Amino acid sequence: MVRNDYSVLEPPPLGEWEPDLSVCVVVPAYGGQEKLDLTLAALSTQSYPSALTEVVVVDDGSEPALRLPPVRPEHTRLIAAPERGWGPGHAVGAGVEATRASVVMRLDADVVVGREHVEAQMRWHHLADYLVVMGGVEFGDHPDSGLTPAEVYEHVRAGRHADLTGAGTDSMEWITEVLERTDGLRDAGHRAWQIFTGATASLPRALYSTAGGSAADLVMGEDSELGYRLSQRGAVFVPEPLATGLHLGRPTTEERGAEAARFRRPFMENRVPRLNSRRVAPKRTWQVPFVDVEIDTVGRGFEDVTATADALLAGDAADIRVTLVGQWSRVTPGRHATVDDPALDVRLVHEHYRCEPRVRLAESEPVTDPDVPFRLLLSPGVRPRRRMVRALTGAADREGAGLVLVRGSGGRTWSLRLERTAAFARARHLGVDEADRDAAVAELWGVHELDQAGLLAVDEEEGDGPPKDWHRKMRKAEKAQVRWRTEAERWERRVRALTQGRGAWLLLMGLRR
């Protein structure tokens, strides 16, 4: 599949196929026993085989504690979330840990689903093991539906789920607009994760685990944050219109949208570099950077390394993390040579960056951080212009590319490449060998080539960050220090001479006068 275009997959018609994957519907719940009863009643008459289905209700500290109603699916369990935390993400994580099913589906405890809801989503998981499938939900104005579990059961069993959605129900307009604008997410590219919500969605258990599971420390926005991490692991997001449901009442994010957004913002910004609010925020450091930069310094001089790294740090993209790979074990304590030190350049670079929070010193190539959108590789001596990082990432997103290469004058390729983490993650998931991953990424996402003009400085006069001119100024300052040190030593010798013999007597007489 190219980017998020799942058109190559053709799910079988409902009721005309033989499933074999097990699924666990995880229902995090806090209070709301009456709504939970209706949710379980709808789940008790699903078209997906009951032998392959289990339901785990996770009570997240309700008082009084929740109970299982008489009308419920055959394989239903009620567990209590561990007391060490709270919130939907915490509860969902506990539910997933309690099951061994191949696919996990999260469903809110106040959603009444149609009879084919589970089956409609599960069709896709039999086609590929890196899909995240999302159902559709309509929202009712009145949380008190007046329905009984028996009535819900009969309506859903008879396929009359639509009868339950009366006047005053509608869908989230912004999600509808995104689906229409992107041809059902087929053209959404790297933005497909943005409509992922926890109301109803399913994914392979292995993919959930690879992404690190739900964030137990988030109490709002945990579903969006999980969606972002899933996209970073190469997931494809599929909206399934046949997986319908009725949300009993409107969520807090709808009723008190501005307040909910204000609460979520700092928690999400630290974890999700893709948020637009981070692009306009002041230059600062975040928990998850936007770009990981890797520079191999082995065998390279102090001036080349610092010219490249300092220019990056001074650029207009502040949320970057620079990893300098080098022989830092050669920087040993104790007595060592100074200007004749065999490890002089290693020692100078180490000292230059050891206090810089955006720079890491590593002995070997670091493991790719799956949460960081991009990985930039370049060599010492390459001198980035101030806008280079933004230009590269902007081109990658504009072109939908999984790999961006910068070519220099004469058509030769510079040692500079920008990798989209999600693109390479999908290639790895598909079992592509490292030697063939560039070719695979070219097919899955595409490769975009740029000329170095406007991105890299060619000579000393073109640098926008701290280029070689910076080093000239440093050398000039060092020479000035030498002159001042020489002058100070000369005055020190004169004072020492005055403090000895007749000079000391004359100095003393002068002070007495």
LUMVO-854768 format. One line per 4 residues: number of its first residue (from 1); for each residue x, y, z of C-alpha. Coordinates in Angstrom, 3 decimals. Example, Ala and Ser with C-alpha at 12.3 -4.5 7.8 and 13.67 -1.06 7.14 Angstrom:
1) 12.300:-4.500:7.800  13.670:-1.060:7.140
***
This chain:
1) 0.000:0.000:0.000  1.281:3.429:-0.935  1.175:5.837:2.016  -2.361:5.408:3.443
5) -4.072:4.235:0.252  -5.759:0.967:1.226  -7.637:0.706:-2.098  -5.643:-2.391:-3.075
9) -7.467:-4.330:-0.333  -10.954:-5.722:-0.955  -12.758:-6.863:2.186  -15.329:-9.641:1.661
13) -19.056:-8.864:1.840  -20.586:-9.093:5.284  -21.823:-12.577:6.108  -20.085:-14.191:3.116
17) -16.717:-15.176:4.559  -15.114:-17.425:7.182  -13.179:-15.563:9.880  -10.481:-17.175:12.014
21) -8.962:-14.305:14.037  -9.927:-13.870:17.668  -10.906:-10.429:18.932  -11.252:-8.913:22.376
25) -13.493:-5.884:22.806  -11.974:-3.815:25.622  -14.512:-1.515:27.304  -12.976:0.985:29.768
29) -15.657:2.261:32.117  -16.010:4.672:35.013  -19.522:4.734:36.434  -22.476:4.821:34.034
33) -23.866:1.366:34.784  -27.049:2.042:32.780  -25.129:2.965:29.628  -22.769:0.025:30.046
37) -25.789:-2.306:30.183  -26.927:-1.038:26.770  -23.429:-1.326:25.290  -23.136:-4.960:26.390
41) -26.650:-5.740:25.163  -25.672:-4.586:21.666  -22.443:-6.610:21.811  -24.333:-9.747:22.834
45) -25.877:-10.185:19.387  -22.999:-9.480:17.024  -22.675:-11.253:13.684  -19.018:-12.088:14.337
49) -18.697:-15.621:15.788  -19.057:-15.633:19.557  -16.428:-18.393:19.777  -13.858:-15.904:18.445
53) -15.070:-12.969:20.538  -14.521:-11.963:24.127  -15.364:-8.776:25.977  -13.316:-7.350:28.841
57) -14.945:-4.564:30.842  -12.383:-2.621:32.884  -13.792:-0.839:35.928  -11.613:2.227:36.433
61) -12.418:2.819:40.114  -16.208:3.242:39.944  -18.133:3.816:43.179  -20.216:1.770:43.512
65) -18.311:-0.839:41.569  -19.689:-1.876:38.208  -21.387:-5.234:37.658  -22.087:-7.416:34.653
69) -25.762:-7.293:33.588  -27.788:-10.368:32.579  -27.836:-9.367:28.884  -24.220:-9.609:27.804
73) -21.955:-11.495:25.372  -21.201:-15.118:26.111  -17.519:-14.550:26.893  -17.529:-11.420:29.054
77) -15.291:-10.599:31.985  -15.219:-7.706:34.418  -11.843:-6.726:35.841  -10.712:-3.852:38.030
81) -8.042:-1.493:36.746  -4.896:-1.508:38.907  -4.931:1.133:41.627  -1.577:2.579:40.562
85) -3.223:4.793:37.953  -6.460:5.982:36.412  -7.919:7.205:33.141  -8.993:5.594:29.846
89) -5.461:4.800:28.686  -4.661:3.119:31.974  -7.869:1.081:31.836  -7.424:0.056:28.193
93) -3.893:-1.125:28.927  -5.182:-3.314:31.761  -7.822:-4.786:29.461  -5.330:-5.636:26.729
97) -3.036:-7.294:29.256  -5.938:-9.509:30.330  -6.462:-11.040:26.870  -4.491:-13.077:24.360
101) -6.771:-12.303:21.401  -5.140:-11.574:18.041  -7.037:-8.302:17.603  -8.057:-5.761:20.229
105) -10.961:-3.400:19.776  -11.555:-0.447:22.033  -15.162:0.563:22.541  -16.471:3.305:24.810
109) -18.820:2.173:27.575  -21.575:4.470:26.314  -21.748:3.357:22.679  -24.490:1.128:21.266
113) -23.221:-0.577:18.117  -24.940:-2.229:15.160  -25.060:-5.993:14.647  -22.217:-6.084:12.091
117) -20.018:-3.606:13.954  -17.343:-6.099:14.998  -17.508:-8.119:11.774  -17.189:-5.044:9.551
121) -13.915:-4.101:11.227  -12.554:-7.634:11.507  -12.806:-8.210:7.741  -9.891:-5.837:7.247
125) -7.630:-7.471:9.828  -7.780:-10.725:7.871  -6.200:-8.908:4.906  -3.166:-7.202:6.500
129) -1.590:-7.107:9.940  -0.766:-3.395:10.120  -4.230:-1.855:9.756  -5.997:0.349:12.273
133) -9.738:0.185:11.554  -12.129:2.823:12.874  -15.887:2.614:13.144  -18.340:5.473:12.755
137) -20.294:6.926:15.649  -23.254:9.264:15.812  -23.781:11.373:18.910  -27.098:11.879:20.661
141) -28.006:15.044:22.504  -29.639:13.201:25.378  -27.563:10.659:27.310  -30.727:9.159:28.813
145) -32.006:7.184:25.836  -34.930:5.596:27.698  -34.019:2.252:26.137  -33.792:-0.977:28.075
149) -31.130:-3.655:27.457  -33.848:-5.993:26.146  -35.031:-3.385:23.633  -31.491:-2.700:22.440
153) -30.866:-6.430:22.059  -33.987:-6.912:19.931  -33.338:-3.902:17.707  -29.696:-4.862:17.090
157) -30.474:-8.574:16.570  -33.081:-7.685:13.975  -30.683:-5.383:12.161  -32.701:-2.293:13.084
161) -29.869:-0.458:14.768  -30.656:2.646:12.736  -34.017:2.865:14.510  -32.178:3.661:17.743
165) -30.741:6.899:16.340  -33.634:9.293:16.437  -33.772:13.068:16.154  -30.928:15.101:17.601
169) -28.123:12.810:16.514  -25.226:13.668:14.242  -21.612:12.818:13.581  -18.481:14.827:14.278
173) -18.422:17.402:11.479  -14.664:17.776:11.398  -14.180:14.026:10.913  -16.772:13.985:8.133
177) -14.986:16.871:6.411  -11.603:15.133:6.625  -13.024:11.907:5.182  -14.631:13.769:2.292
181) -11.516:15.829:1.575  -9.165:12.813:1.600  -11.313:10.230:-0.204  -11.906:8.279:2.983
185) -8.291:8.799:4.170  -6.867:7.239:0.995  -5.217:10.573:0.191  -4.499:11.537:3.813
189) -0.850:10.413:3.761  0.945:11.012:7.046  -2.081:12.853:8.495  -4.430:9.845:8.551
193) -3.922:9.262:12.267  -5.514:12.608:13.144  -9.076:11.253:13.076  -8.244:8.239:15.256
197) -10.535:8.286:18.295  -11.119:5.804:21.072  -14.895:5.566:20.682  -14.539:2.508:18.450
201) -11.373:1.255:16.771  -9.506:-2.025:16.345  -5.950:-3.094:15.588  -3.710:-6.168:15.798
205) -2.514:-6.890:19.292  1.079:-7.125:18.032  0.874:-3.640:16.497  -0.571:-2.285:19.740
209) 2.357:-3.770:21.679  4.948:-2.544:19.177  3.624:0.991:19.576  3.984:0.758:23.352
213) 0.284:0.463:24.139  -1.965:3.170:25.505  -0.326:5.962:27.490  -1.271:5.237:31.084
217) -0.208:8.714:32.219  -2.638:10.572:29.938  -6.207:11.104:31.125  -7.395:13.018:28.053
221) -6.239:12.756:24.438  -4.700:9.326:25.015  -6.447:7.954:21.928  -5.004:10.614:19.603
225) -1.548:10.151:21.097  -1.780:6.391:20.511  -2.929:7.039:16.951  0.169:9.147:16.336
229) 2.482:6.434:17.659  0.719:3.820:15.553  1.274:5.930:12.441  4.960:6.185:13.330
233) 5.139:2.375:13.282  3.883:2.333:9.700  0.187:1.657:10.331  -2.484:2.247:7.688
237) -5.752:3.780:8.957  -9.034:2.528:7.515  -12.425:4.131:8.267  -15.192:1.512:8.098
241) -18.601:3.130:7.463  -20.450:-0.159:8.045  -19.235:-0.312:11.643  -21.844:2.077:13.014
245) -22.722:3.051:16.559  -24.715:5.475:18.694  -22.891:7.440:21.386  -25.260:8.052:24.297
249) -24.683:11.732:24.923  -21.879:13.973:23.764  -18.298:13.624:24.990  -16.569:16.291:27.050
253) -14.423:17.209:24.046  -17.597:18.277:22.236  -19.600:19.860:25.042  -16.642:21.770:26.527
257) -14.337:21.816:23.545  -12.261:24.906:24.382  -11.664:23.788:27.964  -10.804:20.245:26.886
261) -8.368:21.550:24.262  -6.714:23.790:26.853  -6.274:20.831:29.202  -4.860:18.524:26.524
265) -2.516:20.967:24.859  0.666:20.792:26.994  0.385:17.030:27.458  -0.061:16.424:23.733
269) 2.522:18.957:22.560  5.256:17.251:24.543  4.456:13.883:22.989  3.167:14.620:19.468
273) 5.556:16.691:17.304  2.971:16.802:14.525  0.653:19.230:16.329  0.347:22.545:14.496
277) 0.591:24.493:17.765  4.179:23.280:18.141  5.146:24.762:14.813  4.365:28.274:16.078
281) 5.551:27.793:19.666  8.697:29.562:20.933  11.982:27.785:20.322  12.353:25.232:23.072
285) 12.937:21.560:23.821  10.147:18.978:23.900  9.866:15.399:25.132  9.695:14.107:21.543
289) 11.682:16.166:18.998  10.532:16.708:15.428  13.817:15.616:13.833  16.611:13.336:15.010
293) 19.929:14.398:13.439  22.813:11.951:13.274  26.403:13.039:12.510  29.307:10.585:12.329
297) 32.320:12.412:13.763  34.839:9.554:13.710  38.091:10.762:12.163  36.764:14.278:11.596
301) 38.208:17.549:12.854  36.772:19.872:15.482  36.123:22.665:12.978  34.161:20.482:10.549
305) 32.021:18.921:13.274  31.162:22.185:14.994  30.526:24.036:11.737  27.821:21.488:10.901
309) 26.332:20.893:14.348  26.337:24.539:15.435  24.631:25.611:12.224  21.895:23.054:12.872
313) 21.419:24.214:16.459  21.227:27.829:15.284  18.660:27.036:12.589  14.992:27.969:12.572
317) 13.910:24.442:13.598  14.540:24.322:17.323  12.894:20.996:18.164  15.727:18.836:16.889
321) 17.993:16.386:18.687  21.556:16.004:17.434  23.453:12.786:18.048  27.212:12.918:17.520
325) 28.609:9.442:16.972  32.246:9.351:17.995  35.022:7.703:19.982  34.160:9.435:23.234
329) 35.829:6.721:25.303  39.132:8.295:24.230  38.290:11.300:26.428  39.950:9.945:29.575
333) 40.503:11.732:32.893  43.889:12.378:34.416  47.114:13.699:32.897  47.197:13.866:29.121
337) 48.948:15.798:26.391  47.450:19.155:25.400  48.027:20.361:21.857  49.841:17.097:21.012
341) 47.047:14.883:22.337  46.275:12.138:19.737  42.610:12.478:20.755  42.683:16.275:20.644
345) 39.762:16.794:18.238  37.654:14.194:20.029  38.340:15.936:23.339  37.534:19.381:21.930
349) 34.210:18.276:20.425  33.287:16.468:23.642  33.945:19.554:25.738  32.191:21.819:23.245
353) 28.874:19.935:23.469  28.831:18.170:26.825  26.539:20.839:28.334  24.236:21.274:25.311
357) 20.875:19.596:26.121  19.979:19.089:22.457  23.162:17.128:21.719  23.801:13.499:22.601
361) 27.237:11.874:22.445  27.050:8.232:21.359  29.750:5.631:20.759  27.728:3.892:18.025
365) 24.795:4.564:15.725  21.728:5.047:17.917  18.581:2.980:17.560  15.953:4.919:15.628
369) 13.438:6.550:17.947  10.076:5.456:16.477  8.203:8.437:17.924  10.296:11.054:16.076
373) 8.824:11.867:12.624  12.122:12.317:10.761  15.751:11.173:10.861  18.376:13.383:9.203
377) 21.819:11.992:8.380  24.686:14.218:7.272  28.480:14.400:7.497  30.755:16.908:9.229
381) 31.709:19.722:6.910  28.246:19.979:5.373  27.107:23.469:6.288  23.334:23.808:6.589
385) 21.619:27.082:6.017  19.306:28.383:8.708  16.128:27.170:7.005  17.413:23.791:5.825
389) 15.618:21.504:8.298  12.231:23.152:7.777  12.759:23.094:4.014  13.581:19.384:4.027
393) 10.682:18.315:6.235  8.327:20.637:4.384  9.318:19.075:1.063  8.873:15.581:2.502
397) 5.328:16.347:3.645  4.412:18.334:0.555  5.548:15.533:-1.747  4.472:12.733:0.586
401) 7.997:11.329:0.326  9.478:8.680:2.574  13.027:9.724:1.710  14.497:13.083:0.699
405) 17.971:13.302:-0.851  19.933:16.494:-1.461  22.153:16.667:-4.514  24.986:19.139:-4.961
409) 26.338:20.917:-8.010  27.266:18.678:-10.878  24.637:16.144:-9.849  26.716:14.487:-7.158
413) 24.881:13.368:-4.026  25.821:15.028:-0.781  26.038:13.004:2.408  22.611:14.209:3.402
417) 19.355:12.266:3.590  16.079:12.784:5.413  14.192:9.617:6.314  10.517:9.486:7.263
421) 10.419:7.201:10.277  6.958:5.791:9.476  7.994:4.846:5.928  11.049:2.890:7.038
425) 9.060:1.326:9.897  6.544:-0.091:7.429  9.344:-1.438:5.242  10.831:-3.203:8.278
429) 7.410:-4.559:9.245  7.032:-6.035:5.761  10.322:-7.877:6.252  12.388:-5.862:3.761
433) 16.141:-6.318:4.249  18.122:-3.238:5.181  19.965:-3.251:1.858  16.657:-3.037:-0.026
437) 14.784:-0.602:2.218  15.445:2.511:0.153  13.887:0.790:-2.861  10.936:-0.384:-0.772
441) 10.389:3.094:0.650  10.479:4.470:-2.884  7.526:2.211:-3.727  5.617:2.696:-0.478
445) 6.050:6.464:-0.071  8.268:7.795:-2.834  11.692:9.477:-2.964  12.143:13.202:-3.535
449) 15.428:14.789:-4.636  16.446:18.385:-3.976  19.309:20.524:-5.212  21.636:21.883:-2.556
453) 21.041:25.501:-3.625  19.369:27.370:-0.803  19.869:24.500:1.630  23.642:24.200:2.008
457) 26.362:26.844:2.024  29.044:26.259:-0.586  31.706:28.737:0.560  32.545:30.737:3.641
461) 30.505:33.763:2.648  27.232:31.833:2.331  26.856:30.402:5.790  23.757:31.361:7.774
465) 24.601:29.529:10.991  28.011:29.418:12.700  30.172:28.660:9.591  33.902:28.801:9.078
469) 33.733:32.558:9.680  32.810:31.736:13.244  36.006:29.753:13.634  38.048:32.663:12.231
473) 36.553:34.912:14.873  37.342:32.335:17.548  40.970:32.133:16.379  41.191:35.948:16.385
477) 39.878:35.995:19.963  42.406:33.323:20.935  45.265:35.409:19.492  44.024:38.419:21.457
481) 44.059:36.290:24.606  47.668:35.313:23.853  48.660:38.985:23.479  46.971:39.911:26.770
485) 48.570:36.926:28.485  52.029:37.999:27.215  51.468:41.560:28.400  50.308:40.326:31.805
489) 53.404:38.145:32.166  55.625:41.150:31.308  54.061:43.269:34.060  54.319:40.363:36.464
493) 58.095:40.164:35.852  58.475:43.954:36.466  56.597:43.718:39.770  58.691:40.722:40.803
497) 61.874:42.699:40.089  60.653:45.639:42.181  59.975:43.354:45.133  63.590:42.187:45.259
501) 66.680:44.002:46.607  66.874:47.810:46.162  63.732:47.767:44.094  61.766:46.532:47.118
505) 63.239:49.365:49.340  62.367:52.036:46.767  58.854:50.609:46.380  58.362:50.619:50.154
509) 59.531:54.247:50.477  57.202:55.245:47.708  54.253:53.623:49.454  55.118:55.382:52.788
513) 55.095:58.773:51.087
***
